[in-house]
Amino acid sequence: MNIFDIAAVLVVLAAMFGYANHLLLRFPPTIGLVVMGLAASLAAMGIQWLVPGFTLVDDLRGFLAEIDFYDALMNGMLAFILFAGALHVNFSDLKEEKWMVVLTATAGLLLSTAIIGLGLSWATGMPLIVALVFGALISPTDPVAVLGMLKIIYVPKALQTKIAGESLFNDGVAVVVFIILVALAFPSVGIGGGGEGHGGADPLVIARLFAQEALGGAAMGGILGWIACKLLARVDEYVLEVLLTLALAMGTYALAHALHTSGPIAVVVAGIFIGNSGFRYGMSERTRTHVTDFWHLVDEILNAALFLLIGIEILAIPFDRVPIEIVALTIPLVLFARTAAVGLPMLVLHKGRTFTRGTLPILVWGGLRGGISVALALSLPESEYKPLILAATYTVVIFSIVVQGLSMGPVIRRFGPQAVEEEAEQDRLEAGEQAAARH
């Protein structure tokens, strides 16, 4: 199958499953597509087990084999999805929450990686450095899943900025950490991939790579975003301005990849520039509407294809080759690590500020994992540990999207600011009843 055929199959299936979800399940669209894809795959597996000669599962596995999930997401969809999400990040709100976002996306992510790696190594006997690779790929919250959740569930503004800001930045940091750990765990890969072996475990090489990827990506995104804002301010033609934003997203990501800086971080910073300075000073109201609608449509189409792929990817996961009890153990382990990753920054910052009630449980439960983790797991070199890492990654991602995603609303209502008002009102009613009883 060529690229067009693969895209056609994904779009047709996404439309059909999306329609069925709208009529039957009525789940949020992204979660519905994961559930429908997962259910269809499991149904096909059941039919093939019952009916000898039924080849649909084999056909689907052949279809998945023709899709390089890592390449499709990390070198294709992600640039557009991150840019679309970054357009809606308010810079003033992000500035107020900058230290929380920075700490959770860096120190919190590293702490989570360490906790998960140590826990998995202890439970399985897996070499610590390999277990840390799993920790790095499963620790980042997924911007696609998180931003999709924020579209349909009300989250207080301060918490929304923390969740969205962290998810947009921590995947870029996580990819850098992942590359370094893979190079240490599988020396033939080398730092940067491809077997170059750029210095192995040399701390200077690691520090240079981290600075080049993370800081270089942010600088590149800022420079290109600023240039694009200046260009947008000189014209008032919405077709051309939509094209300029598309060129910015694609060009920034491609240039970052060519210069070995972080494409995700670069495109997020560029998108924030456009969503703030570009929208405010460089576009008319008519152009803003067209640009917003265009990127909303791109975002929705790519999200639909991606979440459908996540649902049917179960057919490519070797669950029959791993101990299920160990795979199940990774869910509480990841949630515990997430609690520490959020709790540490809050502990560091609590003296200088107050946090919205329910910040910890909402940030922990709202830290959804998604396609980025699956893509990184699939990109690992073949080894005796890859089946377990793949199965654990997929299990955590499905639990995160379906269970955490569907229950996020009740969690916010239980622990969020609204709960404070309800408790205060209940206390007032009880106090009134007690006063009336005394009289």
Legacy VTK file of the C-alpha trace (Angstrom):
# vtk DataFile Version 3.0
C-alpha trace
ASCII
DATASET POLYDATA
POINTS 439 float
0.000 0.000 0.000
1.190 3.510 -0.758
0.899 6.513 1.541
-2.414 7.613 0.015
-3.971 4.171 0.489
-2.879 4.034 4.146
-4.212 7.547 4.779
-7.485 6.671 3.024
-7.995 3.568 5.190
-7.311 5.512 8.390
-9.621 8.395 7.490
-12.455 6.076 6.402
-12.159 3.984 9.583
-11.923 7.118 11.734
-15.069 8.524 10.124
-16.984 5.249 10.538
-15.912 4.658 14.125
-16.408 8.315 14.992
-19.954 8.173 13.631
-20.676 4.969 15.555
-19.284 6.502 18.744
-21.459 9.595 18.287
-24.604 7.485 17.911
-23.890 4.694 20.407
-21.219 5.320 23.034
-21.206 9.127 23.068
-17.721 9.149 24.556
-15.439 12.132 23.931
-14.322 11.737 20.278
-10.669 10.824 20.918
-11.505 8.347 23.684
-14.335 6.925 21.608
-11.998 6.221 18.698
-9.531 4.406 20.973
-12.340 2.305 22.460
-13.902 1.545 19.070
-10.554 0.629 17.514
-9.670 -1.537 20.495
-13.077 -3.248 20.498
-12.963 -3.924 16.753
-9.464 -5.411 17.041
-10.445 -7.652 19.952
-13.596 -8.740 18.104
-11.547 -9.647 15.046
-9.155 -11.661 17.219
-12.087 -13.506 18.802
-13.654 -14.332 15.439
-10.346 -15.601 14.076
-9.979 -17.852 17.124
-13.500 -19.249 16.608
-13.492 -19.461 12.797
-10.528 -21.268 11.227
-9.349 -19.626 8.044
-10.573 -16.146 9.050
-7.707 -13.832 8.042
-8.867 -10.360 9.037
-6.459 -10.156 11.988
-3.552 -11.156 9.767
-4.638 -8.571 7.216
-4.804 -5.871 9.900
-1.369 -6.836 11.206
-0.040 -6.591 7.679
-1.608 -3.124 7.408
0.001 -2.034 10.680
3.350 -3.437 9.561
3.281 -1.024 6.617
2.920 1.943 8.979
6.030 3.172 10.762
4.208 4.455 13.853
7.274 6.310 15.135
7.952 8.004 11.811
4.287 8.823 11.182
3.888 10.502 14.572
7.301 11.935 15.449
8.231 13.037 11.913
4.770 13.805 10.617
1.693 14.374 12.746
3.396 15.809 15.820
4.529 19.070 14.217
0.947 19.979 13.261
-0.660 18.774 16.497
1.797 20.620 18.753
1.559 23.821 16.721
-2.251 23.705 16.814
-2.202 23.187 20.581
0.357 25.928 21.209
-1.807 28.493 19.394
-4.245 28.416 22.318
-1.688 28.855 25.113
-1.965 32.301 26.661
1.541 33.644 27.224
0.517 35.731 30.257
-1.037 32.703 31.949
1.987 30.568 31.042
4.320 33.209 32.486
2.465 33.074 35.803
2.863 29.295 35.928
6.340 29.158 34.357
8.205 27.671 37.313
5.657 24.917 37.857
5.701 24.076 34.145
9.520 24.149 33.969
10.009 22.025 37.091
7.423 19.387 36.175
8.719 19.173 32.591
12.356 18.761 33.701
13.064 17.778 37.315
9.663 16.102 37.662
10.173 14.125 34.482
13.648 12.989 35.564
12.336 11.969 38.998
9.504 10.006 37.398
11.966 8.288 35.054
14.139 7.254 38.002
11.247 5.956 40.138
9.731 3.919 37.303
13.116 2.564 36.254
14.038 1.500 39.782
10.614 -0.049 40.375
10.565 -2.023 37.136
14.158 -3.194 37.576
13.377 -4.391 41.110
10.175 -6.187 40.023
11.589 -7.917 36.940
15.355 -8.134 37.332
15.696 -6.109 34.145
18.984 -4.159 33.924
18.455 -0.751 35.519
19.569 1.203 32.455
17.005 -0.632 30.279
14.273 -0.076 32.875
15.167 3.636 32.881
14.524 3.687 29.129
10.954 2.594 29.872
10.755 5.248 32.579
11.797 7.940 30.106
9.309 6.977 27.406
6.325 6.558 29.739
6.922 9.606 31.985
5.947 12.471 29.646
2.306 13.467 29.563
1.049 13.374 25.998
0.036 16.762 24.527
-2.400 15.163 22.100
-4.304 13.277 24.805
-4.092 16.120 27.351
-5.211 18.887 24.992
-8.004 16.676 23.692
-9.218 16.201 27.267
-9.065 19.936 28.012
-11.351 20.649 25.044
-14.240 18.742 26.581
-13.724 18.987 30.355
-13.766 22.203 32.338
-10.539 22.680 34.276
-9.817 25.859 36.309
-7.600 28.226 34.322
-4.520 27.955 36.540
-4.641 24.156 36.457
-5.355 24.140 32.734
-2.225 26.210 32.081
-0.117 23.858 34.213
-1.443 20.730 32.503
-1.256 22.087 28.953
2.088 23.840 29.407
3.742 20.769 30.896
2.392 18.444 28.201
3.577 20.722 25.393
7.136 21.006 26.705
7.908 17.769 28.524
7.688 15.537 25.472
10.617 17.407 23.897
12.651 16.987 27.075
11.628 13.337 27.358
12.746 12.569 23.800
16.216 13.950 24.595
16.419 11.876 27.811
15.146 8.842 25.905
17.824 9.208 23.198
20.564 9.435 25.819
19.326 6.420 27.800
18.836 4.283 24.683
22.427 5.043 23.685
23.621 3.921 27.119
21.392 0.827 27.238
22.083 -0.238 23.650
25.623 0.977 22.816
25.358 -0.035 19.147
22.695 2.645 18.659
24.885 5.555 19.809
23.718 8.963 20.958
21.738 10.419 18.100
20.865 6.990 16.657
22.153 5.209 13.646
25.064 3.565 15.430
27.343 6.602 15.402
28.249 6.122 19.069
28.851 9.804 19.740
30.701 9.519 23.003
28.660 6.828 24.776
28.318 7.821 28.420
30.618 10.867 28.271
28.919 13.440 30.572
30.119 16.329 28.396
28.566 14.769 25.300
25.303 14.198 27.178
25.239 17.770 28.519
26.005 19.201 25.072
23.272 17.111 23.463
20.723 18.180 26.075
21.574 21.866 25.674
21.612 21.608 21.874
18.273 19.828 21.693
16.286 21.638 24.383
17.749 25.152 24.472
18.557 25.173 20.764
15.020 24.128 19.917
13.500 26.850 22.096
15.785 29.512 20.594
15.026 28.407 17.049
11.283 28.390 17.670
11.438 31.861 19.210
13.437 33.353 16.332
11.300 31.815 13.568
8.073 32.643 15.418
9.160 36.278 15.801
10.029 36.516 12.093
6.669 35.015 11.139
4.833 37.535 13.336
6.610 40.395 11.519
5.653 38.937 8.135
2.034 38.464 9.165
1.786 42.088 10.319
2.667 43.328 6.814
-0.231 41.661 4.970
-3.973 41.247 5.365
-4.795 38.271 3.154
-6.094 35.316 5.083
-5.181 32.642 2.516
-1.554 33.809 2.503
-1.477 34.096 6.291
-2.835 30.582 6.757
-0.117 29.407 4.367
2.522 31.290 6.381
1.476 29.560 9.617
1.549 26.188 7.852
5.009 26.949 6.482
6.153 28.000 9.969
5.007 24.728 11.566
6.462 22.485 8.875
9.613 24.505 8.258
10.462 24.892 11.944
10.089 21.183 12.636
12.074 20.159 9.548
14.870 22.669 10.211
15.102 21.627 13.860
15.472 18.003 12.782
18.187 18.924 10.253
20.137 20.920 12.855
19.692 18.269 15.572
17.633 20.417 17.903
14.286 19.524 19.445
11.541 19.830 16.847
8.718 19.502 19.398
10.076 22.306 21.592
10.818 24.518 18.576
7.353 24.203 17.083
5.650 24.764 20.453
7.564 28.010 21.043
6.821 29.163 17.484
3.133 28.362 17.962
2.986 30.329 21.222
4.436 33.357 19.399
1.752 33.147 16.714
-1.062 32.488 19.191
-0.149 35.595 21.174
1.781 38.281 19.256
0.702 37.027 15.828
-2.994 36.901 16.678
-2.941 40.199 18.544
-0.789 42.393 16.315
-0.425 40.601 12.986
-3.925 39.492 11.997
-7.310 40.994 11.411
-10.338 39.442 13.079
-11.278 37.743 9.796
-7.801 36.244 9.388
-7.717 35.074 13.003
-10.975 33.213 12.471
-9.698 31.495 9.326
-6.346 30.573 10.880
-8.019 29.213 14.019
-10.567 27.211 12.023
-7.870 25.790 9.728
-5.680 24.582 12.586
-8.679 23.274 14.503
-9.634 21.130 11.492
-6.060 19.871 11.008
-5.853 19.056 14.709
-9.140 17.130 14.759
-8.350 15.059 11.636
-4.871 14.077 12.817
-6.125 13.348 16.330
-8.793 11.060 14.898
-6.256 9.109 12.841
-3.770 8.911 15.709
-6.199 7.703 18.364
-7.657 5.161 15.974
-4.137 3.857 15.362
-3.554 3.602 19.104
-6.720 1.511 19.446
-5.850 -1.006 16.714
-2.154 -1.113 17.629
-3.049 -3.830 20.152
-2.672 -6.282 17.281
1.057 -5.488 17.132
1.715 -5.804 20.884
3.185 -9.171 22.005
1.061 -9.747 25.117
1.461 -13.508 24.735
5.212 -13.215 25.399
5.173 -11.298 28.695
3.954 -11.886 32.278
0.633 -10.068 32.564
1.037 -9.459 36.318
4.216 -7.449 35.681
2.486 -5.474 32.938
-0.415 -4.672 35.281
2.042 -3.570 37.983
3.268 -0.730 35.786
-0.031 1.153 36.110
0.242 1.899 39.875
4.004 2.361 39.480
3.503 5.074 36.852
0.797 6.777 38.933
3.078 6.766 41.992
5.915 8.260 39.940
3.539 10.874 38.549
2.531 11.835 42.103
6.178 12.379 43.018
6.857 14.269 39.771
4.068 16.736 40.564
4.482 16.774 44.332
8.187 17.696 44.308
7.724 20.955 42.320
4.747 21.860 44.508
6.867 21.272 47.619
9.664 23.460 46.230
7.315 26.288 45.229
4.785 26.218 48.064
6.521 28.897 50.166
6.209 31.543 47.505
2.663 30.856 46.362
-0.606 29.113 47.061
-1.935 26.358 44.836
-5.515 25.900 43.705
-7.308 23.307 45.792
-7.021 19.872 44.263
-3.898 20.709 42.259
-2.075 17.492 43.164
-4.818 14.908 42.441
-5.984 16.753 39.314
-2.472 17.062 37.864
-1.708 13.430 38.717
-4.912 12.038 37.208
-4.830 14.485 34.290
-1.331 13.438 33.226
-2.495 11.291 30.318
-0.081 9.211 28.266
-0.581 8.664 24.565
0.894 8.118 21.139
4.341 9.548 21.885
5.032 6.823 24.451
3.861 4.109 22.047
5.973 5.562 19.229
9.111 5.677 21.372
8.564 2.096 22.573
8.120 0.846 19.002
11.356 2.601 17.975
13.488 0.606 20.431
16.056 -1.782 18.965
15.140 -5.458 19.133
16.098 -7.107 22.433
14.767 -9.603 24.936
13.242 -6.706 26.912
11.345 -5.007 24.077
8.176 -7.186 24.280
7.719 -6.365 27.975
8.351 -2.657 27.415
5.892 -2.600 24.498
3.161 -4.408 26.442
3.650 -2.253 29.553
3.646 0.958 27.510
0.465 0.065 25.661
-1.296 -1.004 28.861
-0.454 2.254 30.641
-1.499 4.321 27.605
-4.871 2.580 27.235
-5.564 2.858 30.982
-4.559 6.508 30.871
-6.707 7.483 27.912
-9.801 5.417 28.693
-9.962 5.161 32.499
-8.303 8.425 33.504
-9.762 10.348 30.566
-13.348 9.234 31.221
-13.118 9.805 34.987
-11.390 13.189 34.854
-14.659 15.094 35.233
-15.626 13.394 38.527
-12.072 13.854 39.843
-12.244 17.608 39.193
-15.684 17.851 40.775
-14.474 15.898 43.806
-11.169 17.639 44.418
-11.313 20.931 42.515
-12.211 24.482 43.580
-15.924 23.868 43.083
-15.737 21.229 45.808
-14.528 23.906 48.254
-17.611 26.038 47.590
-19.901 23.020 47.963
-18.232 22.004 51.235
-18.447 25.570 52.556
-22.137 25.731 51.641
-22.732 22.388 53.327
-20.921 23.621 56.455
-23.094 26.756 56.487
-26.260 24.669 56.198
-25.153 22.352 58.984
-24.208 25.300 61.203
-27.651 26.826 60.582
-29.388 23.567 61.433
-27.359 23.209 64.632
-28.148 26.811 65.620
-31.845 26.226 64.989
-31.744 23.036 67.056
-30.176 24.883 70.003
-32.960 27.417 69.969
LINES 1 440
439 0 1 2 3 4 5 6 7 8 9 10 11 12 13 14 15 16 17 18 19 20 21 22 23 24 25 26 27 28 29 30 31 32 33 34 35 36 37 38 39 40 41 42 43 44 45 46 47 48 49 50 51 52 53 54 55 56 57 58 59 60 61 62 63 64 65 66 67 68 69 70 71 72 73 74 75 76 77 78 79 80 81 82 83 84 85 86 87 88 89 90 91 92 93 94 95 96 97 98 99 100 101 102 103 104 105 106 107 108 109 110 111 112 113 114 115 116 117 118 119 120 121 122 123 124 125 126 127 128 129 130 131 132 133 134 135 136 137 138 139 140 141 142 143 144 145 146 147 148 149 150 151 152 153 154 155 156 157 158 159 160 161 162 163 164 165 166 167 168 169 170 171 172 173 174 175 176 177 178 179 180 181 182 183 184 185 186 187 188 189 190 191 192 193 194 195 196 197 198 199 200 201 202 203 204 205 206 207 208 209 210 211 212 213 214 215 216 217 218 219 220 221 222 223 224 225 226 227 228 229 230 231 232 233 234 235 236 237 238 239 240 241 242 243 244 245 246 247 248 249 250 251 252 253 254 255 256 257 258 259 260 261 262 263 264 265 266 267 268 269 270 271 272 273 274 275 276 277 278 279 280 281 282 283 284 285 286 287 288 289 290 291 292 293 294 295 296 297 298 299 300 301 302 303 304 305 306 307 308 309 310 311 312 313 314 315 316 317 318 319 320 321 322 323 324 325 326 327 328 329 330 331 332 333 334 335 336 337 338 339 340 341 342 343 344 345 346 347 348 349 350 351 352 353 354 355 356 357 358 359 360 361 362 363 364 365 366 367 368 369 370 371 372 373 374 375 376 377 378 379 380 381 382 383 384 385 386 387 388 389 390 391 392 393 394 395 396 397 398 399 400 401 402 403 404 405 406 407 408 409 410 411 412 413 414 415 416 417 418 419 420 421 422 423 424 425 426 427 428 429 430 431 432 433 434 435 436 437 438
